[in-house]
Amino acid sequence: MTPHPAAPSRRTLLRALAALPASAVLLGETPGLLGSALAAAPPNGSATRYTIVPFLNSNDGTVNVYQSDDATDFRLLRASAYTPPAGRIRDASVIRHTDGYYYVTYTTRTWQDTTTTIGFARSSDRVNWTFLYDYTVPVPNLSRAWAPEWFVDSDGSVSVIVSCSTTNDQWIFTPYLMRATNSALTAWSSPVPLSGIGANHIDTFIVKIGSTYHAFPKNETTKYIEYATATNLTGPYTIRRTGDWAGWGSYREGPALVQLDNGGWRMFFDGYGDGNYYYSDSYDTFATWSAPAALPGISGTARHFTVVKETVTGGPSLARGITRSFRSANYSTRYWQQQSSLLNLPVVSGSSTTAEKQAATFTVVAGLADGSGYSFRDAAGRYLRHWDFRARFDANDGTSTFAKDATFFLRAGTASGSVRFESYNYPGHYLRHYSYQLRVERSNGTDLFRQDSSFVPVTAWA
C-alpha cells in the first residue's frame, strides 16, 4: 500500500489509558472524546457511534441529527430535530454529560446580527430535544458571542469556549473560557480569555492529550486553521503552526476533533469557501495530516458541528478462532474465494469442487495489528490484506505495515446478519466487491456502496 503514518497498537492505547486520571476513566471522557468511547474497536455485540448535530446550509433555524459507525458515512437520524423557540441555531456543539443527557450549546443569531447570548438544549435520546435557556455571556461591551464549543477536561470539569467580539470592533473575535460551576450546566464562571491565542481568532476547539492542551483556532485574517499548545487550559498558549501548515487550504472554519478506533485523530472542518465539509486524519500528535477529503452524503448540507463518540450495545458480532465462508449480501450465490492469491466473488454452490469450496473457507482470527479487530487466514496460512487497494492473500512478513494492511474493524452491514469490514489503517475504506473483485475503497455514502461492502458470515464450505 502507499505509505501511511503509523497507528498505535491496542497495547499502546491501553497503556495511555492507564495513565489517565481515574475520573477520566470513570466518566468515559478520554481526552478529545466528548462521549463514552475509547480509542479501540468495540467488543463483539457493541458498536462505535458518532453523533453530529449540524445546522443546515439552507436553514440556520434548525438542526439535523446524523449518526455514523465510522466517522465517515453519516446517515440522517432525524431531520429538523431541534428548533429553538426564538432566534437561530448555528455552530451547535454536542456532548453527552455524566447525567446521561446530550447537551448542545449554540450561536443564537444569524451572522449578520449582534448577539450577547448562547443557547442550551438537551435530549435523552438525541432525537427529541428540549430548550433549556439562553445565557447572556458577561463580557463587557459584548457585541457578538459566537461558536460556543464544549470542552471536558480529564478531571471531569466541563467548560465552554466561546468566541466574543466587543462593540469597539464587532468583527474581531477573542476566545473566552467559561467553566460550569454546577453539574446541571446552568451556572458558569466569569469568562476568561485564552491567553496567547489572542484577538482575531474564532472557532477555537481544544483537546487534551496527557498534560498538554492542543488548540485549533481559525485566524480570521488569513482564514487558515492554526495550531497552539499550552500546559494549562486557559494558557498561555504558544501558536506553533500558521498559514497552510496542514495542507487544508484557506477559508476553513469550525474545526472539531475526535479520536478514531485505531487511535488516530480525525479533524472535521467547514470548507465554507467552496461549499464542502472536510475531514483529515493525523497519527503523529498533529504534526502531519492526510489530504482533506469531502465527507460523503452530508458535504454541502451540514454546517459547523462537533462530534460525540460513544460505545453502544446492539453492534455486530463475529466469533474468532473458527472457520467461516462469507456470502455477498446483495448477490446471494456469490462468496469470497481466493483465486491465484486474489480475493474474488464467484458463484459457489454445493456442486462446486472440493478445491473451490476450500478456497472459499477462511479462519477468522484476532487482528494482527489490533486484537479488537479481525484478520482472515486461508488454508495455506496466508492472510487477507490490501495491496494497492486490491484484496489479496500473502504470507505474513512480520512487519507492522503488513499487520495493519491485514486488520479490519467490524461494522454493521445493510442486511440482517451481515457485517462490513473497515480497513484498520485506512479508516472509512471498506472491503467491497466491484466487478466481482474485492477491493478496499473509500465509502461514498451511497446505499449501493453499503450493500456491495456487506457480507454474511455463514457455515464454512469446507
C-alpha positions as a printed NumPy array, in Angstrom:
array([[  0.   ,   0.   ,   0.   ],
       [  1.008,   3.635,  -0.21 ],
       [  2.832,   4.818,   2.926],
       [  0.613,   5.658,   5.872],
       [  1.516,   7.149,   9.247],
       [  1.841,   4.537,  11.966],
       [ -1.241,   3.939,  14.09 ],
       [ -0.692,   2.98 ,  17.734],
       [ -1.262,  -0.589,  18.854],
       [ -4.051,  -1.534,  21.219],
       [ -1.391,  -2.211,  23.882],
       [ -0.044,   1.333,  23.496],
       [ -3.549,   2.738,  23.785],
       [ -4.251,   0.731,  26.928],
       [ -1.004,   1.958,  28.479],
       [ -2.06 ,   5.527,  27.728],
       [ -5.47 ,   4.832,  29.263],
       [ -3.816,   3.527,  32.424],
       [ -2.02 ,   6.863,  32.769],
       [ -5.253,   8.874,  32.716],
       [ -6.797,  10.212,  35.926],
       [ -9.351,   7.822,  37.397],
       [-12.103,  10.388,  36.854],
       [-11.474,  10.353,  33.112],
       [-11.864,   6.572,  33.008],
       [-14.983,   6.523,  35.164],
       [-16.689,   9.193,  33.091],
       [-15.665,   7.689,  29.77 ],
       [-14.278,  11.088,  28.849],
       [-10.853,  10.321,  27.43 ],
       [ -9.162,  13.433,  26.02 ],
       [-10.951,  14.716,  22.956],
       [-13.804,  12.205,  23.252],
       [-16.86 ,  14.111,  24.379],
       [-18.807,  10.897,  24.927],
       [-18.165,   7.411,  26.249],
       [-15.858,   5.558,  23.868],
       [-12.164,   4.77 ,  23.893],
       [ -9.598,   4.569,  21.102],
       [-10.169,   0.885,  20.37 ],
       [-12.736,  -1.066,  18.406],
       [-15.802,  -2.027,  20.444],
       [-16.186,  -5.613,  21.681],
       [-18.442,  -8.135,  19.977],
       [-22.078,  -7.115,  20.277],
       [-21.238,  -3.424,  20.695],
       [-20.68 ,  -0.643,  18.199],
       [-18.947,   2.705,  17.928],
       [-21.375,   5.556,  17.35 ],
       [-20.521,   9.094,  16.289],
       [-23.259,  11.737,  16.505],
       [-23.318,  15.223,  14.974],
       [-25.984,  17.943,  15.238],
       [-25.249,  20.419,  12.424],
       [-27.254,  23.378,  11.267],
       [-28.028,  23.367,   7.572],
       [-26.514,  25.291,   4.71 ],
       [-30.053,  26.083,   3.605],
       [-31.513,  26.849,   7.046],
       [-29.879,  28.139,  10.227],
       [-33.134,  27.93 ,  12.164],
       [-32.954,  24.194,  12.87 ],
       [-30.533,  21.266,  13.159],
       [-30.494,  17.719,  11.848],
       [-29.091,  14.768,  13.774],
       [-26.819,  12.31 ,  11.965],
       [-25.003,   9.221,  13.201],
       [-22.172,   7.07 ,  11.904],
       [-20.258,   3.971,  12.993],
       [-17.029,   5.004,  11.243],
       [-16.905,   8.844,  11.386],
       [-17.111,   8.916,   7.579],
       [-20.538,   7.751,   6.45 ],
       [-23.072,   9.825,   8.403],
       [-26.73 ,   8.936,   7.984],
       [-29.722,  11.023,   8.915],
       [-31.249,  10.075,  12.257],
       [-33.788,  12.895,  12.372],
       [-34.383,  15.961,  10.234],
       [-35.208,  19.25 ,  11.965],
       [-34.624,  17.564,  15.304],
       [-34.464,  20.818,  17.248],
       [-35.718,  24.308,  16.51 ],
       [-35.193,  26.891,  19.27 ],
       [-38.245,  28.83 ,  20.469],
       [-36.688,  32.083,  19.26 ],
       [-33.689,  33.178,  17.252],
       [-31.485,  30.85 ,  15.25 ],
       [-29.246,  27.838,  15.889],
       [-25.77 ,  27.847,  14.386],
       [-22.457,  26.184,  15.275],
       [-24.063,  23.567,  17.54 ],
       [-21.576,  21.715,  19.76 ],
       [-22.69 ,  18.453,  21.412],
       [-21.606,  16.342,  24.385],
       [-23.031,  13.531,  26.434],
       [-22.881,  14.589,  30.063],
       [-22.459,  12.432,  33.167],
       [-26.209,  12.631,  33.843],
       [-26.837,  10.649,  30.645],
       [-28.293,  13.58 ,  28.705],
       [-26.945,  15.017,  25.467],
       [-26.403,  18.763,  25.551],
       [-25.939,  21.237,  22.729],
       [-24.736,  24.795,  23.005],
       [-25.067,  27.088,  20.016],
       [-24.982,  30.559,  18.479],
       [-28.416,  32.152,  18.845],
       [-28.479,  34.629,  15.967],
       [-27.544,  34.667,  12.318],
       [-24.148,  36.048,  11.39 ],
       [-25.427,  39.499,  10.4  ],
       [-26.969,  40.178,  13.821],
       [-25.398,  41.173,  17.094],
       [-25.985,  38.724,  19.937],
       [-24.868,  38.552,  23.546],
       [-26.283,  35.087,  24.266],
       [-25.512,  31.445,  23.589],
       [-28.238,  28.807,  23.72 ],
       [-28.511,  25.476,  25.516],
       [-30.773,  22.475,  24.889],
       [-30.71 ,  18.827,  25.931],
       [-32.011,  15.412,  24.901],
       [-32.219,  11.956,  26.429],
       [-32.204,  10.151,  23.07 ],
       [-30.546,  12.546,  20.529],
       [-33.88 ,  12.748,  18.673],
       [-36.165,  14.769,  20.948],
       [-34.673,  17.997,  22.271],
       [-35.807,  20.437,  24.952],
       [-34.797,  24.091,  25.073],
       [-33.105,  24.932,  28.375],
       [-32.1  ,  28.601,  28.3  ],
       [-30.255,  31.385,  26.532],
       [-27.261,  32.533,  28.539],
       [-26.029,  36.121,  28.397],
       [-22.24 ,  35.965,  28.195],
       [-20.928,  38.545,  30.729],
       [-18.156,  40.131,  28.669],
       [-18.086,  43.946,  28.95 ],
       [-19.273,  45.787,  25.828],
       [-20.066,  42.465,  24.137],
       [-21.215,  42.682,  20.529],
       [-21.263,  39.052,  19.393],
       [-20.951,  35.705,  21.186],
       [-20.365,  33.032,  18.579],
       [-19.435,  29.401,  18.112],
       [-19.514,  28.012,  21.673],
       [-17.553,  24.741,  21.917],
       [-17.735,  22.189,  24.725],
       [-14.551,  21.026,  26.421],
       [-14.485,  18.222,  29.024],
       [-11.202,  18.072,  30.902],
       [ -9.533,  14.924,  32.245],
       [-10.752,  15.802,  35.767],
       [-14.357,  15.762,  34.537],
       [-14.841,  19.539,  34.638],
       [-16.975,  20.95 ,  31.831],
       [-16.247,  24.22 ,  30.052],
       [-17.481,  26.182,  27.064],
       [-15.096,  28.098,  24.822],
       [-16.95 ,  30.953,  23.158],
       [-15.706,  33.482,  20.588],
       [-16.564,  37.044,  21.6  ],
       [-16.246,  40.449,  19.958],
       [-16.874,  43.836,  21.531],
       [-18.65 ,  46.953,  20.346],
       [-15.424,  48.806,  19.568],
       [-14.665,  46.213,  16.83 ],
       [-17.519,  43.812,  16.278],
       [-15.642,  41.56 ,  13.811],
       [-12.516,  40.942,  15.917],
       [-13.145,  37.816,  17.994],
       [-11.261,  36.512,  21.029],
       [-11.758,  33.039,  22.565],
       [-13.054,  33.047,  26.156],
       [-13.475,  30.112,  28.523],
       [-16.39 ,  29.648,  30.941],
       [-16.353,  26.721,  33.371],
       [-19.575,  25.109,  34.614],
       [-19.938,  25.631,  38.359],
       [-22.693,  23.065,  38.846],
       [-23.434,  19.611,  37.438],
       [-26.679,  20.827,  35.846],
       [-24.667,  23.059,  33.477],
       [-26.787,  26.075,  34.381],
       [-24.2  ,  28.213,  36.207],
       [-20.903,  29.431,  34.789],
       [-17.719,  31.09 ,  35.935],
       [-16.79 ,  34.536,  34.634],
       [-15.382,  34.347,  31.088],
       [-11.58 ,  34.335,  30.884],
       [ -9.75 ,  34.985,  27.594],
       [ -7.431,  32.214,  26.436],
       [ -4.011,  33.764,  26.9  ],
       [ -1.654,  33.504,  23.936],
       [ -4.241,  32.86 ,  21.236],
       [ -5.326,  36.458,  21.245],
       [ -7.721,  38.546,  19.207],
       [ -8.882,  37.826,  15.669],
       [ -9.302,  34.085,  16.326],
       [-12.618,  32.256,  16.242],
       [-13.99 ,  28.687,  16.478],
       [-11.285,  27.534,  18.9  ],
       [-11.501,  23.776,  19.538],
       [ -9.354,  22.119,  22.226],
       [ -8.363,  18.544,  23.041],
       [ -6.096,  17.37 ,  25.832],
       [ -3.505,  14.611,  25.481],
       [ -1.567,  13.796,  28.609],
       [ -0.765,  17.131,  30.229],
       [ -0.876,  19.2  ,  27.029],
       [ -3.822,  21.18 ,  25.698],
       [ -3.95 ,  21.337,  21.905],
       [ -5.955,  24.241,  20.47 ],
       [ -7.119,  24.737,  16.889],
       [ -8.387,  28.294,  16.273],
       [ -9.273,  29.868,  12.959],
       [ -7.345,  33.031,  12.117],
       [ -9.958,  35.475,  10.829],
       [ -7.455,  37.435,   8.76 ],
       [ -5.782,  34.59 ,   6.886],
       [ -8.799,  32.217,   7.054],
       [ -6.452,  29.348,   7.989],
       [ -6.916,  26.986,  10.937],
       [ -3.898,  27.393,  13.231],
       [ -2.431,  25.192,  15.96 ],
       [ -1.379,  26.116,  19.506],
       [ -0.422,  24.289,  22.704],
       [ -0.396,  25.03 ,  26.429],
       [  0.081,  23.247,  29.736],
       [ -2.946,  24.998,  31.281],
       [ -6.436,  25.192,  29.798],
       [ -6.547,  28.984,  29.954],
       [ -2.997,  29.333,  28.641],
       [ -0.647,  30.874,  27.925],
       [ -0.837,  29.142,  24.529],
       [  2.004,  29.154,  22.046],
       [  0.86 ,  29.294,  18.429],
       [  3.05 ,  26.712,  16.715],
       [  1.624,  26.418,  13.217],
       [  0.181,  29.127,  10.965],
       [ -0.697,  29.526,   7.309],
       [ -1.413,  26.389,   5.302],
       [  0.71 ,  24.25 ,   7.644],
       [ -1.542,  21.162,   7.397],
       [ -2.445,  21.404,   3.713],
       [ -6.124,  22.092,   4.377],
       [ -6.25 ,  25.362,   2.453],
       [ -7.81 ,  28.663,   3.488],
       [-11.41 ,  29.709,   4.066],
       [-11.75 ,  26.837,   6.519],
       [-13.535,  27.1  ,   9.867],
       [-15.301,  25.16 ,  12.598],
       [-12.559,  22.616,  13.401],
       [-13.671,  19.678,  15.555],
       [-11.633,  16.629,  16.518],
       [-12.478,  13.088,  17.564],
       [-10.281,  10.057,  18.186],
       [-10.9  ,   7.092,  15.893],
       [-10.984,   3.438,  16.903],
       [ -7.456,   2.903,  15.558],
       [ -6.063,   5.692,  17.759],
       [ -5.729,   8.321,  15.049],
       [ -7.299,  11.75 ,  15.336],
       [ -9.812,  12.985,  12.8  ],
       [-10.492,  16.66 ,  12.254],
       [-13.702,  17.845,  10.621],
       [-13.905,  21.373,   9.278],
       [-16.261,  23.525,   7.255],
       [-14.905,  24.495,   3.826],
       [-17.317,  27.394,   3.604],
       [-15.316,  28.945,   0.79 ],
       [-16.074,  26.082,  -1.593],
       [-19.233,  24.621,  -0.031],
       [-17.72 ,  21.297,   1.107],
       [-17.303,  19.759,   4.544],
       [-13.949,  18.043,   5.008],
       [-12.124,  15.594,   7.218],
       [ -8.405,  14.93 ,   7.662],
       [ -6.522,  12.445,   9.883],
       [ -3.337,  12.593,  11.962],
       [ -1.318,   9.785,  13.568],
       [  1.643,  11.727,  14.961],
       [  0.096,  14.092,  17.526],
       [ -0.973,  16.607,  14.906],
       [  2.398,  17.088,  13.173],
       [  1.149,  15.853,   9.786],
       [ -2.281,  15.292,   8.305],
       [ -3.816,  13.325,   5.472],
       [ -5.076,  15.177,   2.417],
       [ -8.534,  16.609,   3.179],
       [-11.474,  14.662,   1.764],
       [-15.096,  15.767,   1.474],
       [-17.497,  13.94 ,   3.756],
       [-19.811,  11.785,   1.634],
       [-23.524,  12.376,   1.84 ],
       [-23.59 ,  15.477,   4.042],
       [-20.939,  17.692,   2.454],
       [-22.715,  20.796,   1.149],
       [-25.647,  20.228,   3.532],
       [-24.2  ,  20.211,   7.044],
       [-22.512,  23.245,   8.582],
       [-20.231,  23.713,  11.626],
       [-20.615,  20.781,  14.013],
       [-18.748,  18.866,  16.688],
       [-18.835,  15.12 ,  17.319],
       [-19.774,  12.96 ,  20.28 ],
       [-18.349,   9.417,  20.233],
       [-19.821,   6.527,  22.224],
       [-19.694,   2.758,  22.526],
       [-23.244,   1.398,  22.414],
       [-24.875,  -2.014,  22.611],
       [-26.524,  -3.804,  19.7  ],
       [-23.493,  -3.968,  17.439],
       [-22.413,  -6.826,  15.151],
       [-20.684,  -9.978,  16.355],
       [-18.241, -12.401,  14.751],
       [-16.524, -15.191,  16.649],
       [-12.76 , -15.625,  16.342],
       [-10.85 , -18.88 ,  16.087],
       [-13.369, -20.535,  13.762],
       [-13.698, -21.107,  10.016],
       [-16.325, -19.25 ,   8.027],
       [-17.357, -18.507,   4.481],
       [-18.6  , -15.049,   3.507],
       [-21.575, -14.555,   1.223],
       [-22.344, -11.309,  -0.564],
       [-25.346,  -9.563,   0.97 ],
       [-26.637,  -8.424,  -2.421],
       [-25.517, -11.372,  -4.598],
       [-26.656, -14.342,  -2.563],
       [-24.967, -17.031,  -4.687],
       [-21.553, -15.396,  -4.585],
       [-18.895, -15.862,  -1.921],
       [-15.4  , -14.736,  -1.041],
       [-12.95 , -17.031,  -2.779],
       [ -9.176, -16.918,  -3.091],
       [ -8.148, -17.208,  -6.743],
       [ -4.433, -17.019,  -7.592],
       [ -3.811, -15.1  ,  -4.345],
       [ -6.544, -12.533,  -5.125],
       [ -9.9  , -12.342,  -3.345],
       [-12.829, -12.519,  -5.758],
       [-16.562, -13.104,  -5.546],
       [-17.532, -16.047,  -7.767],
       [-20.576, -18.281,  -7.512],
       [-20.022, -21.144,  -5.061],
       [-22.563, -23.929,  -4.644],
       [-22.95 , -27.492,  -3.489],
       [-21.779, -28.661,  -6.908],
       [-18.5  , -26.68 ,  -6.667],
       [-15.324, -28.743,  -6.452],
       [-13.645, -29.515,  -3.152],
       [-10.805, -27.164,  -4.088],
       [-13.251, -24.343,  -4.857],
       [-15.007, -24.851,  -1.522],
       [-11.685, -24.875,   0.301],
       [-10.696, -21.644,  -1.416],
       [-13.95 , -20.113,  -0.125],
       [-13.24 , -21.072,   3.501],
       [-11.295, -18.86 ,   5.899],
       [-10.205, -18.875,   9.525],
       [-11.292, -15.788,  11.48 ],
       [ -8.607, -14.636,  13.941],
       [ -7.849, -11.613,  16.092],
       [ -6.492,  -8.665,  14.144],
       [ -2.746,  -8.781,  13.589],
       [ -2.383,  -5.068,  14.345],
       [ -5.138,  -4.806,  16.941],
       [ -6.686,  -7.721,  18.788],
       [-10.034,  -5.963,  18.891],
       [-10.132,  -6.153,  15.085],
       [-10.146,  -9.119,  12.72 ],
       [ -7.786, -10.863,  10.329],
       [ -8.54 , -13.716,   7.924],
       [ -6.303, -16.685,   7.099],
       [ -6.614, -19.1  ,   4.199],
       [ -5.869, -22.858,   4.272],
       [ -2.229, -22.217,   3.332],
       [ -1.71 , -19.897,   6.316],
       [ -1.649, -16.689,   4.276],
       [ -3.546, -13.593,   5.407],
       [ -6.042, -11.387,   3.639],
       [ -4.558,  -7.919,   3.218],
       [ -4.919,  -4.941,   0.894],
       [ -2.176,  -4.083,  -1.57 ],
       [ -2.666,  -1.167,  -3.922],
       [ -6.256,  -1.292,  -2.613],
       [ -6.761,  -4.817,  -4.031],
       [ -7.694,  -7.585,  -1.587],
       [ -5.233, -10.492,  -1.747],
       [ -3.594, -13.22 ,   0.355],
       [  0.087, -13.101,   1.294],
       [  2.374, -14.687,   3.845],
       [  2.809, -12.61 ,   6.978],
       [  6.212, -10.92 ,   6.689],
       [  6.131,  -9.755,  10.313],
       [  6.145,  -6.055,   9.532],
       [  3.821,  -3.535,  11.122],
       [  2.681,  -2.458,   7.655],
       [  1.546,  -5.983,   6.826],
       [ -0.238,  -6.304,  10.179],
       [ -2.152,  -3.078,   9.571],
       [ -2.98 ,  -3.974,   5.971],
       [ -4.352,  -7.31 ,   7.241],
       [ -6.512,  -5.927,  10.061],
       [-10.144,  -4.87 ,   9.752],
       [-12.749,  -3.477,  12.12 ],
       [-16.214,  -4.996,  12.224],
       [-19.151,  -2.743,  11.347],
       [-22.841,  -3.478,  10.853],
       [-23.97 ,  -4.47 ,   7.364],
       [-27.072,  -3.478,   5.446],
       [-28.909,  -6.819,   5.569],
       [-29.887,  -8.864,   8.592],
       [-26.917, -10.891,   9.801],
       [-24.479,  -9.079,   7.503],
       [-21.317,  -7.235,   8.511],
       [-18.85 ,  -4.852,   6.915],
       [-15.074,  -4.794,   7.252],
       [-13.396,  -1.402,   7.619],
       [ -9.681,  -1.123,   6.929],
       [ -7.647,  -0.588,  10.098],
       [ -5.133,   1.766,   8.528],
       [ -7.454,   3.439,   6.039],
       [-10.457,   4.492,   8.148],
       [-13.642,   4.863,   6.121],
       [-12.362,   2.373,   3.499],
       [-14.121,  -0.985,   3.27 ],
       [-13.781,  -4.344,   1.637],
       [-16.315,  -4.169,  -1.187],
       [-16.931,  -6.019,  -4.42 ],
       [-16.722,  -4.378,  -7.818],
       [-16.978,  -6.475, -10.983],
       [-16.858,  -9.457,  -8.609],
       [-13.432,  -8.475,  -7.344],
       [-12.783,  -7.5  ,  -3.725],
       [-11.101,  -4.172,  -3.142],
       [-10.621,  -1.73 ,  -0.257],
       [-12.36 ,   1.5  ,  -1.248],
       [-13.429,   4.692,   0.462],
       [-17.099,   4.855,   1.342],
       [-19.044,   7.213,  -0.9  ],
       [-22.082,   7.257,   1.384],
       [-24.442,   5.556,  -1.068],
       [-26.761,   2.64 ,  -0.408],
       [-25.099,   0.719,  -3.238],
       [-21.674,   1.021,  -1.642],
       [-23.047,  -0.156,   1.707],
       [-24.665,  -3.145,   0.002],
       [-21.537,  -4.005,  -2.   ],
       [-19.483,  -3.916,   1.203],
       [-21.868,  -6.081,   3.249],
       [-21.217,  -9.803,   3.683],
       [-22.936, -12.564,   5.64 ],
       [-20.697, -14.918,   7.652],
       [-22.032, -18.443,   7.072],
       [-21.053, -22.028,   7.796],
       [-17.788, -22.803,   6.071],
       [-17.949, -24.586,   2.719],
       [-15.051, -26.825,   3.728]])
